[in-house]
Amino acid sequence: ENELDKPTMVEKKKQYLYRYLDELFQSDPEAGDDYHGEMIALYAEYDTSKDKVKLMRFLKESTKYPIDRAYEICETRRLYEAQVYLLTKMGRSMKALSLLIDKLGDISAAIEFCKEEEDKELWDNLLKKATESRKPSYITGLLQNIGTHINPKDLIAWIPNGQRIEGLRDSLVKILQDYKLQVNLNEGYKRVFVNDTVTLGKNMRSMARRGIHIDESTTCQLCTNPLIQEQEAFLGDVTVFFCGHAYHNDTCLRGREFCVSCVKS
């Protein structure tokens, strides 16, 4: 009897360990991080919450678990949402998208995933999988939700000839309206950008043409003599750069078009 009870005792100990580590993690995510690698298996087995909410929270908040091992566990137990998150974290977005469509059959989640990733190759793969599935609901979902992210013509071109799609007319009207709105917004942004660029250019030109004040105390950076002399023998052209450094043209600057002091520093 004692031998038969051993598996039950081990199971109870694992459950107690899961409850303790889960409470510890919820109170302080940094506490017990040495056990975070083991907690993946515990959450995968004992998390009874809907959609494995506790497991998903743990995966998103902890950084102390081995991601490859976590994926193996979730793959073995067919936890597809967890797999999608881990694959995305691993940079394997294409496989994550395949799970969303082929295993979860969630076209809305697949669309949101592509929106977040902003990858044209992902969009192309989504269009291909959705149209090849021959599921009208997939195409309707695409028509109603991606008008501002890809060109409607690209989606329409993927739809097989002769396929019946419920509410096709309304969906086409919506996608074209959404796309037109996006085009109008982009044109508005462009006009604002051009206007701002012109205004800033004018301001910069105005500042560049503005005179710089000098007086008797202003000296040449090279010879240290005042730029303004009372004796006629010392009168001549001077150059003042925007950095504030000034020079006698003929005797010191000698044709150079840059600030000698700034270059040296």
TAKA-V832098 format. One record per residue. SS is DSSP state (hx for helix, st for strand, lp for the rest). D_FIRST is the distance of its C-alpha to the first C-alpha in Angstrom with 1 decimal. Layout:
BEGIN
((SS;D_FIRST) (SS;D_FIRST))
END
This chain:
BEGIN
((lp;0.0) (hx;3.8) (hx;5.4) (hx;5.1) (hx;6.2) (hx;8.9) (hx;11.3) (hx;11.4) (hx;12.2) (hx;14.7) (hx;16.2) (hx;16.7) (hx;18.4) (hx;20.6) (hx;21.6) (hx;22.5) (hx;24.4) (hx;26.2) (hx;27.3) (hx;28.5) (hx;30.4) (hx;31.9) (hx;33.2) (hx;34.5) (hx;36.3) (hx;37.8) (hx;39.2) (lp;40.4) (lp;40.3) (lp;41.2) (lp;38.4) (lp;35.4) (hx;37.2) (hx;35.4) (hx;32.4) (hx;34.4) (hx;33.6) (hx;29.9) (hx;30.6) (hx;32.0) (hx;28.6) (hx;27.1) (hx;30.0) (hx;29.9) (hx;26.3) (hx;26.2) (lp;29.8) (lp;30.1) (lp;33.7) (hx;36.4) (hx;37.6) (hx;35.3) (hx;37.8) (hx;35.8) (hx;35.3) (hx;39.0) (hx;40.1) (hx;38.0) (hx;39.6) (hx;43.0) (hx;42.9) (lp;41.0) (lp;42.8) (lp;40.2) (lp;37.9) (lp;38.6) (hx;40.2) (hx;39.6) (hx;35.8) (hx;35.9) (hx;37.8) (hx;35.3) (hx;32.4) (hx;34.5) (hx;35.8) (hx;32.4) (lp;31.4) (lp;34.9) (lp;35.8) (hx;39.5) (hx;41.1) (hx;39.4) (hx;40.5) (hx;44.0) (hx;44.1) (hx;42.8) (hx;45.2) (hx;48.1) (hx;47.2) (lp;47.2) (lp;50.6) (lp;49.4) (hx;51.1) (hx;51.8) (hx;48.2) (hx;47.3) (hx;50.0) (hx;48.8) (hx;45.3) (hx;47.0) (hx;49.0) (hx;46.9) (hx;43.4) (lp;44.0) (lp;47.3) (lp;48.7) (hx;52.4) (hx;53.1) (hx;50.6) (hx;52.1) (hx;55.6) (hx;54.7) (hx;53.0) (hx;56.2) (hx;58.3) (hx;56.4) (hx;56.5) (lp;60.2) (lp;60.1) (hx;62.5) (hx;60.4) (hx;57.4) (hx;59.7) (hx;61.0) (hx;57.5) (hx;56.6) (hx;59.8) (hx;59.0) (hx;55.5) (hx;56.4) (hx;59.3) (hx;57.6) (lp;54.8) (lp;57.5) (lp;55.9) (hx;58.8) (hx;56.7) (hx;56.2) (hx;60.0) (hx;60.7) (hx;58.4) (hx;60.2) (hx;63.6) (hx;62.9) (hx;61.4) (lp;62.9) (lp;66.6) (lp;67.1) (lp;65.1) (lp;66.4) (lp;69.6) (hx;69.3) (hx;71.1) (hx;68.3) (hx;65.8) (hx;68.2) (hx;68.9) (hx;65.3) (lp;65.1) (lp;65.4) (lp;68.5) (lp;68.1) (lp;64.8) (lp;64.8) (lp;63.6) (lp;63.5) (lp;65.6) (hx;67.1) (hx;70.5) (hx;69.1) (hx;66.7) (hx;69.6) (hx;71.8) (hx;69.2) (hx;68.5) (hx;72.2) (hx;72.8) (hx;70.0) (hx;71.4) (hx;74.9) (hx;73.8) (hx;72.2) (hx;75.4) (hx;77.5) (hx;75.4) (hx;75.6) (hx;79.4) (hx;79.6) (hx;77.6) (hx;80.0) (hx;83.1) (hx;81.8) (hx;81.0) (hx;84.4) (hx;86.2) (hx;84.3) (hx;85.1) (hx;88.8) (hx;88.9) (hx;87.3) (hx;89.6) (hx;92.6) (hx;91.4) (hx;90.9) (hx;94.3) (hx;95.9) (hx;94.3) (hx;95.4) (lp;99.0) (lp;99.1) (lp;101.4) (lp;100.3) (lp;102.3) (lp;103.9) (lp;106.4) (lp;108.4) (lp;105.3) (lp;103.5) (st;103.7) (lp;103.3) (lp;100.0) (lp;101.8) (lp;105.2) (lp;104.2) (lp;107.6) (st;107.8) (lp;107.7) (lp;110.6) (lp;113.8) (lp;117.1) (lp;119.1) (hx;119.9) (hx;119.3) (hx;115.5) (lp;115.1) (lp;112.9) (lp;109.9) (st;106.5) (st;103.0) (st;100.2) (lp;96.6) (lp;93.9) (lp;92.2) (lp;95.3) (lp;96.8) (st;100.5) (st;102.9) (st;106.6) (hx;106.8) (hx;109.7) (hx;109.4) (hx;105.6) (hx;103.4) (lp;105.8) (lp;104.4) (lp;100.7) (lp;98.7) (lp;95.7) (lp;95.2) (hx;95.7) (hx;93.9) (hx;90.7) (hx;90.6) (hx;90.9) (lp;88.1))
END
